[in-house]
Amino acid sequence: MITISGANNVITQKTTIWDDYILPLGSGNFDTYGLLKYCLKNLKLKVPIGVQCYNIKTDKYQLVKHTMSVWNEYKQSLEAGK
């Protein structure tokens, strides 16, 4: 199984490190899509994919709505070979 989230590509100095490493999907400057594409296309993994939302402090309804929107963009890009 793969679990993904948005993330910043930094060695964090924050007291709560998850504030850099578990962000809403599509947020942060780490290339989550690129990693996912590599796992699915290059490594040809055929595993379930989940989203990590631990301790994300936001409206849960909006978080799910945003996550599904980003996931659908990722899915379309993968299917288009981008």
Biopython code that builds the backbone (N, CA, C, O; Angstrom):
import numpy as np
from Bio.PDB.StructureBuilder import StructureBuilder

atoms = [
    (1, "MET", "N", (0.842, -1.175, 0.000)),
    (1, "MET", "CA", (0.000, 0.000, 0.000)),
    (1, "MET", "C", (0.885, 1.235, 0.000)),
    (1, "MET", "O", (1.958, 1.248, 0.603)),
    (2, "ILE", "N", (0.425, 2.260, -0.677)),
    (2, "ILE", "CA", (1.097, 3.549, -0.681)),
    (2, "ILE", "C", (0.181, 4.540, 0.024)),
    (2, "ILE", "O", (-1.015, 4.583, -0.262)),
    (3, "THR", "N", (0.722, 5.334, 0.940)),
    (3, "THR", "CA", (-0.036, 6.457, 1.484)),
    (3, "THR", "C", (0.717, 7.722, 1.120)),
    (3, "THR", "O", (1.939, 7.789, 1.245)),
    (4, "ILE", "N", (-0.016, 8.715, 0.672)),
    (4, "ILE", "CA", (0.592, 9.956, 0.230)),
    (4, "ILE", "C", (-0.078, 11.132, 0.919)),
    (4, "ILE", "O", (-1.179, 11.019, 1.458)),
    (5, "SER", "N", (0.605, 12.247, 0.888)),
    (5, "SER", "CA", (0.055, 13.519, 1.349)),
    (5, "SER", "C", (0.897, 14.602, 0.697)),
    (5, "SER", "O", (1.916, 14.313, 0.069)),
    (6, "GLY", "N", (0.478, 15.825, 0.846)),
    (6, "GLY", "CA", (1.336, 16.917, 0.450)),
    (6, "GLY", "C", (2.470, 17.018, 1.458)),
    (6, "GLY", "O", (2.340, 16.552, 2.589)),
    (7, "ALA", "N", (3.579, 17.622, 1.055)),
    (7, "ALA", "CA", (4.721, 17.763, 1.961)),
    (7, "ALA", "C", (5.655, 18.843, 1.445)),
    (7, "ALA", "O", (5.643, 19.191, 0.264)),
    (8, "ASN", "N", (6.459, 19.362, 2.352)),
    (8, "ASN", "CA", (7.529, 20.277, 1.965)),
    (8, "ASN", "C", (8.824, 19.491, 1.897)),
    (8, "ASN", "O", (9.073, 18.614, 2.724)),
    (9, "ASN", "N", (9.641, 19.805, 0.917)),
    (9, "ASN", "CA", (10.910, 19.138, 0.711)),
    (9, "ASN", "C", (11.991, 19.862, 1.514)),
    (9, "ASN", "O", (12.864, 20.521, 0.950)),
    (10, "VAL", "N", (11.916, 19.726, 2.830)),
    (10, "VAL", "CA", (12.849, 20.415, 3.723)),
    (10, "VAL", "C", (13.184, 19.511, 4.900)),
    (10, "VAL", "O", (12.460, 18.562, 5.200)),
    (11, "ILE", "N", (14.278, 19.816, 5.552)),
    (11, "ILE", "CA", (14.541, 19.250, 6.872)),
    (11, "ILE", "C", (13.960, 20.268, 7.828)),
    (11, "ILE", "O", (14.514, 21.351, 8.014)),
    (12, "THR", "N", (12.855, 19.917, 8.425)),
    (12, "THR", "CA", (12.074, 20.891, 9.177)),
    (12, "THR", "C", (12.759, 21.338, 10.461)),
    (12, "THR", "O", (13.478, 20.580, 11.112)),
    (13, "GLN", "N", (12.512, 22.571, 10.791)),
    (13, "GLN", "CA", (12.963, 23.137, 12.058)),
    (13, "GLN", "C", (11.767, 23.393, 12.972)),
    (13, "GLN", "O", (11.912, 23.937, 14.066)),
    (14, "LYS", "N", (10.589, 22.995, 12.508)),
    (14, "LYS", "CA", (9.369, 23.236, 13.273)),
    (14, "LYS", "C", (9.282, 22.284, 14.464)),
    (14, "LYS", "O", (9.747, 21.146, 14.406)),
    (15, "THR", "N", (8.682, 22.772, 15.532)),
    (15, "THR", "CA", (8.482, 21.948, 16.719)),
    (15, "THR", "C", (7.598, 20.749, 16.403)),
    (15, "THR", "O", (7.877, 19.632, 16.839)),
    (16, "THR", "N", (6.548, 20.980, 15.653)),
    (16, "THR", "CA", (5.664, 19.906, 15.208)),
    (16, "THR", "C", (6.036, 19.599, 13.763)),
    (16, "THR", "O", (5.586, 20.281, 12.842)),
    (17, "ILE", "N", (6.862, 18.567, 13.566)),
    (17, "ILE", "CA", (7.396, 18.300, 12.234)),
    (17, "ILE", "C", (6.324, 17.976, 11.208)),
    (17, "ILE", "O", (6.519, 18.188, 10.011)),
    (18, "TRP", "N", (5.193, 17.464, 11.672)),
    (18, "TRP", "CA", (4.138, 17.111, 10.728)),
    (18, "TRP", "C", (3.593, 18.334, 10.002)),
    (18, "TRP", "O", (2.952, 18.189, 8.962)),
    (19, "ASP", "N", (3.832, 19.538, 10.525)),
    (19, "ASP", "CA", (3.375, 20.753, 9.856)),
    (19, "ASP", "C", (4.107, 20.979, 8.534)),
    (19, "ASP", "O", (3.656, 21.779, 7.714)),
    (20, "ASP", "N", (5.225, 20.290, 8.315)),
    (20, "ASP", "CA", (5.926, 20.332, 7.029)),
    (20, "ASP", "C", (5.731, 19.049, 6.225)),
    (20, "ASP", "O", (5.821, 19.068, 4.997)),
    (21, "TYR", "N", (5.467, 17.945, 6.904)),
    (21, "TYR", "CA", (5.499, 16.656, 6.231)),
    (21, "TYR", "C", (4.151, 16.011, 5.967)),
    (21, "TYR", "O", (4.077, 15.097, 5.145)),
    (22, "ILE", "N", (3.097, 16.434, 6.612)),
    (22, "ILE", "CA", (1.760, 15.920, 6.298)),
    (22, "ILE", "C", (0.854, 17.122, 6.062)),
    (22, "ILE", "O", (0.310, 17.718, 6.992)),
    (23, "LEU", "N", (0.715, 17.453, 4.783)),
    (23, "LEU", "CA", (-0.089, 18.587, 4.340)),
    (23, "LEU", "C", (-1.204, 18.054, 3.437)),
    (23, "LEU", "O", (-1.148, 16.905, 2.999)),
    (24, "PRO", "N", (-2.202, 18.872, 3.160)),
    (24, "PRO", "CA", (-3.229, 18.430, 2.215)),
    (24, "PRO", "C", (-2.591, 18.019, 0.882)),
    (24, "PRO", "O", (-1.630, 18.641, 0.431)),
    (25, "LEU", "N", (-3.122, 16.989, 0.269)),
    (25, "LEU", "CA", (-2.605, 16.497, -0.997)),
    (25, "LEU", "C", (-2.517, 17.645, -2.003)),
    (25, "LEU", "O", (-3.460, 18.422, -2.151)),
    (26, "GLY", "N", (-1.389, 17.747, -2.686)),
    (26, "GLY", "CA", (-1.174, 18.815, -3.659)),
    (26, "GLY", "C", (-0.562, 20.058, -3.058)),
    (26, "GLY", "O", (-0.247, 20.997, -3.788)),
    (27, "SER", "N", (-0.383, 20.094, -1.737)),
    (27, "SER", "CA", (0.214, 21.252, -1.057)),
    (27, "SER", "C", (1.682, 20.968, -0.767)),
    (27, "SER", "O", (2.114, 19.816, -0.727)),
    (28, "GLY", "N", (2.434, 22.037, -0.566)),
    (28, "GLY", "CA", (3.853, 21.903, -0.273)),
    (28, "GLY", "C", (4.670, 21.840, -1.556)),
    (28, "GLY", "O", (4.120, 21.790, -2.656)),
    (29, "ASN", "N", (5.985, 21.843, -1.401)),
    (29, "ASN", "CA", (6.836, 21.888, -2.588)),
    (29, "ASN", "C", (7.467, 20.543, -2.954)),
    (29, "ASN", "O", (8.255, 20.474, -3.898)),
    (30, "PHE", "N", (7.134, 19.466, -2.220)),
    (30, "PHE", "CA", (7.606, 18.145, -2.600)),
    (30, "PHE", "C", (6.758, 17.639, -3.763)),
    (30, "PHE", "O", (5.540, 17.819, -3.758)),
    (31, "ASP", "N", (7.377, 17.014, -4.749)),
    (31, "ASP", "CA", (6.680, 16.534, -5.939)),
    (31, "ASP", "C", (5.982, 15.195, -5.650)),
    (31, "ASP", "O", (6.464, 14.135, -6.048)),
    (32, "THR", "N", (4.862, 15.263, -4.965)),
    (32, "THR", "CA", (4.106, 14.057, -4.624)),
    (32, "THR", "C", (3.620, 13.350, -5.887)),
    (32, "THR", "O", (3.658, 12.123, -5.971)),
    (33, "TYR", "N", (3.169, 14.119, -6.858)),
    (33, "TYR", "CA", (2.715, 13.507, -8.109)),
    (33, "TYR", "C", (3.849, 12.750, -8.782)),
    (33, "TYR", "O", (3.656, 11.630, -9.254)),
    (34, "GLY", "N", (5.032, 13.357, -8.830)),
    (34, "GLY", "CA", (6.190, 12.703, -9.446)),
    (34, "GLY", "C", (6.537, 11.390, -8.761)),
    (34, "GLY", "O", (6.866, 10.408, -9.427)),
    (35, "LEU", "N", (6.467, 11.369, -7.441)),
    (35, "LEU", "CA", (6.743, 10.141, -6.698)),
    (35, "LEU", "C", (5.693, 9.079, -7.006)),
    (35, "LEU", "O", (6.021, 7.914, -7.230)),
    (36, "LEU", "N", (4.440, 9.488, -7.015)),
    (36, "LEU", "CA", (3.356, 8.561, -7.306)),
    (36, "LEU", "C", (3.493, 8.006, -8.733)),
    (36, "LEU", "O", (3.326, 6.807, -8.957)),
    (37, "LYS", "N", (3.792, 8.875, -9.672)),
    (37, "LYS", "CA", (3.981, 8.459, -11.060)),
    (37, "LYS", "C", (5.135, 7.458, -11.165)),
    (37, "LYS", "O", (5.018, 6.451, -11.863)),
    (38, "TYR", "N", (6.217, 7.721, -10.497)),
    (38, "TYR", "CA", (7.361, 6.810, -10.504)),
    (38, "TYR", "C", (6.975, 5.428, -9.969)),
    (38, "TYR", "O", (7.320, 4.404, -10.558)),
    (39, "CYS", "N", (6.261, 5.416, -8.852)),
    (39, "CYS", "CA", (5.857, 4.140, -8.241)),
    (39, "CYS", "C", (4.917, 3.349, -9.143)),
    (39, "CYS", "O", (5.047, 2.131, -9.267)),
    (40, "LEU", "N", (3.972, 4.040, -9.773)),
    (40, "LEU", "CA", (2.959, 3.347, -10.566)),
    (40, "LEU", "C", (3.412, 3.037, -11.982)),
    (40, "LEU", "O", (3.120, 1.959, -12.500)),
    (41, "LYS", "N", (4.116, 3.960, -12.615)),
    (41, "LYS", "CA", (4.512, 3.770, -14.019)),
    (41, "LYS", "C", (5.876, 3.089, -14.152)),
    (41, "LYS", "O", (6.019, 2.134, -14.916)),
    (42, "ASN", "N", (6.867, 3.571, -13.420)),
    (42, "ASN", "CA", (8.211, 3.024, -13.559)),
    (42, "ASN", "C", (8.370, 1.696, -12.816)),
    (42, "ASN", "O", (8.884, 0.726, -13.373)),
    (43, "LEU", "N", (7.933, 1.658, -11.570)),
    (43, "LEU", "CA", (8.055, 0.430, -10.782)),
    (43, "LEU", "C", (6.909, -0.541, -11.046)),
    (43, "LEU", "O", (6.971, -1.711, -10.669)),
    (44, "LYS", "N", (5.856, -0.037, -11.705)),
    (44, "LYS", "CA", (4.674, -0.831, -12.044)),
    (44, "LYS", "C", (4.001, -1.450, -10.813)),
    (44, "LYS", "O", (3.496, -2.571, -10.870)),
    (45, "LEU", "N", (4.002, -0.712, -9.713)),
    (45, "LEU", "CA", (3.327, -1.186, -8.513)),
    (45, "LEU", "C", (1.829, -1.211, -8.745)),
    (45, "LEU", "O", (1.270, -0.284, -9.332)),
    (46, "LYS", "N", (1.196, -2.242, -8.297)),
    (46, "LYS", "CA", (-0.264, -2.377, -8.379)),
    (46, "LYS", "C", (-0.759, -2.607, -6.963)),
    (46, "LYS", "O", (-1.079, -3.727, -6.563)),
    (47, "VAL", "N", (-0.812, -1.521, -6.224)),
    (47, "VAL", "CA", (-1.171, -1.583, -4.804)),
    (47, "VAL", "C", (-2.224, -0.522, -4.511)),
    (47, "VAL", "O", (-2.355, 0.445, -5.261)),
    (48, "PRO", "N", (-2.973, -0.693, -3.431)),
    (48, "PRO", "CA", (-3.921, 0.359, -3.030)),
    (48, "PRO", "C", (-3.170, 1.645, -2.688)),
    (48, "PRO", "O", (-2.027, 1.612, -2.232)),
    (49, "ILE", "N", (-3.832, 2.770, -2.917)),
    (49, "ILE", "CA", (-3.258, 4.077, -2.606)),
    (49, "ILE", "C", (-4.199, 4.788, -1.652)),
    (49, "ILE", "O", (-5.398, 4.896, -1.910)),
    (50, "GLY", "N", (-3.650, 5.268, -0.553)),
    (50, "GLY", "CA", (-4.421, 6.010, 0.438)),
    (50, "GLY", "C", (-3.823, 7.389, 0.644)),
    (50, "GLY", "O", (-2.718, 7.679, 0.186)),
    (51, "VAL", "N", (-4.554, 8.217, 1.326)),
    (51, "VAL", "CA", (-4.098, 9.576, 1.603)),
    (51, "VAL", "C", (-3.916, 9.740, 3.106)),
    (51, "VAL", "O", (-4.795, 9.378, 3.889)),
    (52, "GLN", "N", (-2.789, 10.278, 3.498)),
    (52, "GLN", "CA", (-2.479, 10.527, 4.909)),
    (52, "GLN", "C", (-2.984, 11.921, 5.272)),
    (52, "GLN", "O", (-2.594, 12.906, 4.646)),
    (53, "CYS", "N", (-3.837, 12.005, 6.264)),
    (53, "CYS", "CA", (-4.389, 13.296, 6.681)),
    (53, "CYS", "C", (-4.203, 13.538, 8.176)),
    (53, "CYS", "O", (-4.892, 14.371, 8.765)),
    (54, "TYR", "N", (-3.276, 12.812, 8.785)),
    (54, "TYR", "CA", (-3.048, 12.897, 10.222)),
    (54, "TYR", "C", (-2.808, 14.333, 10.670)),
    (54, "TYR", "O", (-1.904, 15.001, 10.165)),
    (55, "ASN", "N", (-3.596, 14.799, 11.594)),
    (55, "ASN", "CA", (-3.388, 16.077, 12.279)),
    (55, "ASN", "C", (-3.432, 17.302, 11.363)),
    (55, "ASN", "O", (-2.902, 18.353, 11.722)),
    (56, "ILE", "N", (-4.049, 17.187, 10.197)),
    (56, "ILE", "CA", (-4.212, 18.365, 9.347)),
    (56, "ILE", "C", (-5.349, 19.182, 9.943)),
    (56, "ILE", "O", (-6.484, 18.719, 10.050)),
    (57, "LYS", "N", (-5.017, 20.399, 10.324)),
    (57, "LYS", "CA", (-5.976, 21.248, 11.036)),
    (57, "LYS", "C", (-6.724, 22.131, 10.038)),
    (57, "LYS", "O", (-6.292, 23.236, 9.710)),
    (58, "THR", "N", (-7.837, 21.620, 9.574)),
    (58, "THR", "CA", (-8.680, 22.361, 8.646)),
    (58, "THR", "C", (-10.074, 21.747, 8.690)),
    (58, "THR", "O", (-10.283, 20.712, 9.323)),
    (59, "ASP", "N", (-11.003, 22.372, 8.033)),
    (59, "ASP", "CA", (-12.352, 21.835, 7.933)),
    (59, "ASP", "C", (-12.296, 20.488, 7.201)),
    (59, "ASP", "O", (-11.821, 20.419, 6.068)),
    (60, "LYS", "N", (-12.768, 19.446, 7.831)),
    (60, "LYS", "CA", (-12.656, 18.096, 7.275)),
    (60, "LYS", "C", (-13.411, 17.947, 5.961)),
    (60, "LYS", "O", (-12.930, 17.276, 5.048)),
    (61, "TYR", "N", (-14.581, 18.559, 5.850)),
    (61, "TYR", "CA", (-15.338, 18.498, 4.599)),
    (61, "TYR", "C", (-14.521, 19.110, 3.466)),
    (61, "TYR", "O", (-14.423, 18.523, 2.389)),
    (62, "GLN", "N", (-13.939, 20.274, 3.696)),
    (62, "GLN", "CA", (-13.133, 20.940, 2.672)),
    (62, "GLN", "C", (-11.877, 20.123, 2.351)),
    (62, "GLN", "O", (-11.444, 20.074, 1.200)),
    (63, "LEU", "N", (-11.299, 19.487, 3.366)),
    (63, "LEU", "CA", (-10.114, 18.661, 3.154)),
    (63, "LEU", "C", (-10.432, 17.496, 2.218)),
    (63, "LEU", "O", (-9.670, 17.220, 1.291)),
    (64, "VAL", "N", (-11.542, 16.818, 2.454)),
    (64, "VAL", "CA", (-11.934, 15.700, 1.593)),
    (64, "VAL", "C", (-12.234, 16.200, 0.182)),
    (64, "VAL", "O", (-11.813, 15.584, -0.797)),
    (65, "LYS", "N", (-12.947, 17.294, 0.074)),
    (65, "LYS", "CA", (-13.283, 17.869, -1.236)),
    (65, "LYS", "C", (-12.007, 18.233, -2.007)),
    (65, "LYS", "O", (-11.882, 17.920, -3.191)),
    (66, "HIS", "N", (-11.075, 18.888, -1.337)),
    (66, "HIS", "CA", (-9.801, 19.272, -1.955)),
    (66, "HIS", "C", (-9.000, 18.029, -2.357)),
    (66, "HIS", "O", (-8.457, 17.962, -3.460)),
    (67, "THR", "N", (-8.935, 17.053, -1.456)),
    (67, "THR", "CA", (-8.170, 15.834, -1.718)),
    (67, "THR", "C", (-8.711, 15.110, -2.947)),
    (67, "THR", "O", (-7.937, 14.670, -3.797)),
    (68, "MET", "N", (-10.017, 14.987, -3.047)),
    (68, "MET", "CA", (-10.614, 14.307, -4.196)),
    (68, "MET", "C", (-10.353, 15.070, -5.493)),
    (68, "MET", "O", (-10.141, 14.462, -6.543)),
    (69, "SER", "N", (-10.368, 16.388, -5.420)),
    (69, "SER", "CA", (-10.085, 17.200, -6.603)),
    (69, "SER", "C", (-8.645, 16.975, -7.076)),
    (69, "SER", "O", (-8.403, 16.756, -8.263)),
    (70, "VAL", "N", (-7.704, 17.029, -6.149)),
    (70, "VAL", "CA", (-6.295, 16.816, -6.501)),
    (70, "VAL", "C", (-6.099, 15.385, -6.996)),
    (70, "VAL", "O", (-5.408, 15.169, -7.991)),
    (71, "TRP", "N", (-6.701, 14.399, -6.312)),
    (71, "TRP", "CA", (-6.557, 13.015, -6.734)),
    (71, "TRP", "C", (-7.065, 12.826, -8.160)),
    (71, "TRP", "O", (-6.433, 12.131, -8.956)),
    (72, "ASN", "N", (-8.195, 13.437, -8.486)),
    (72, "ASN", "CA", (-8.734, 13.326, -9.851)),
    (72, "ASN", "C", (-7.793, 13.954, -10.872)),
    (72, "ASN", "O", (-7.659, 13.439, -11.982)),
    (73, "GLU", "N", (-7.138, 15.061, -10.516)),
    (73, "GLU", "CA", (-6.132, 15.665, -11.404)),
    (73, "GLU", "C", (-4.961, 14.703, -11.595)),
    (73, "GLU", "O", (-4.505, 14.503, -12.721)),
    (74, "TYR", "N", (-4.472, 14.108, -10.511)),
    (74, "TYR", "CA", (-3.380, 13.133, -10.592)),
    (74, "TYR", "C", (-3.779, 11.971, -11.497)),
    (74, "TYR", "O", (-3.009, 11.556, -12.364)),
    (75, "LYS", "N", (-4.973, 11.455, -11.292)),
    (75, "LYS", "CA", (-5.455, 10.305, -12.043)),
    (75, "LYS", "C", (-5.533, 10.621, -13.539)),
    (75, "LYS", "O", (-5.119, 9.812, -14.370)),
    (76, "GLN", "N", (-6.062, 11.794, -13.876)),
    (76, "GLN", "CA", (-6.145, 12.200, -15.283)),
    (76, "GLN", "C", (-4.763, 12.341, -15.898)),
    (76, "GLN", "O", (-4.548, 11.933, -17.040)),
    (77, "SER", "N", (-3.826, 12.914, -15.155)),
    (77, "SER", "CA", (-2.467, 13.059, -15.662)),
    (77, "SER", "C", (-1.804, 11.704, -15.865)),
    (77, "SER", "O", (-1.116, 11.497, -16.865)),
    (78, "LEU", "N", (-2.001, 10.783, -14.934)),
    (78, "LEU", "CA", (-1.438, 9.442, -15.080)),
    (78, "LEU", "C", (-2.004, 8.731, -16.298)),
    (78, "LEU", "O", (-1.268, 8.093, -17.051)),
    (79, "GLU", "N", (-3.306, 8.840, -16.488)),
    (79, "GLU", "CA", (-3.953, 8.193, -17.625)),
    (79, "GLU", "C", (-3.521, 8.805, -18.947)),
    (79, "GLU", "O", (-3.473, 8.120, -19.969)),
    (80, "ALA", "N", (-3.204, 10.100, -18.926)),
    (80, "ALA", "CA", (-2.755, 10.797, -20.141)),
    (80, "ALA", "C", (-1.259, 10.612, -20.386)),
    (80, "ALA", "O", (-0.740, 11.033, -21.419)),
    (81, "GLY", "N", (-0.575, 9.988, -19.445)),
    (81, "GLY", "CA", (0.863, 9.752, -19.606)),
    (81, "GLY", "C", (1.723, 10.970, -19.334)),
    (81, "GLY", "O", (2.862, 11.041, -19.797)),
    (82, "LYS", "N", (1.198, 11.922, -18.595)),
    (82, "LYS", "CA", (1.958, 13.144, -18.286)),
    (82, "LYS", "C", (2.839, 12.954, -17.092)),
    (82, "LYS", "O", (3.548, 13.879, -16.694)),
]
sb = StructureBuilder()
sb.init_structure("model")
sb.init_model(0)
sb.init_chain("A")
sb.init_seg("    ")
for serial, (resi, resn, name, xyz) in enumerate(atoms, 1):
    if name == "N":
        sb.init_residue(resn, " ", resi, " ")
    sb.init_atom(name, np.array(xyz, "f"), 0.0, 1.0, " ", f" {name:<3s}", serial, name[0])
structure = sb.get_structure()
